[in-house]
Amino acid sequence: MSSDASAFQFWGCSEIRESLGQRADGERQMLERLETIPPESIYYHSVRCLMRRQVVPSPYPDDFARWVALEVRDPVLAERLALHSPFDFPSIEAFRAHLLGPLLFGVVASQVPWRLWRLGPSTSSSSWKPIASKRPSTRS
């Protein structure tokens, strides 16, 4: 017989879903909700696809990325959210911070009218710069 330390231990798993009564209807609300929801909810929405066999496979490994891709229709942001899993971070709070970064960038970027920006060389490097920085000529 083997000792208790070397014996294989069997574990069970149960999933009890419970609505938290919070919803997000856009990127801004998703950002606000992610700041305050319990860590267990972040974990659930990030790894539940690993616990279930999906009938229809999705290119995104978690609920957050899938929702952003399908509902917000922002595949770039969805890819940024899907790059890592909670297992890549020392804590679920560190993973929360990782999710908040791309969402914050997405919310800020959505506030800037794209017609005010253009791609082109600036004096220091090739980057985005505001068109508004060009002042109209005052000569008649």
Secondary structure, 3 states (H helix, E strand, C coil): CCCCCCCCCCCCCCCCCCCCCCCCCCHHHHHHHHHHCCHHHHHHHHHHHHHCCCCCCCCCCCHHHHHHHHHHCCHHHHHHHHCCCHHHCCCHHHHHHHHHHHHHHHHHHHHCCHHHEEEEECCCCEEEEEHHHCCCCCCC
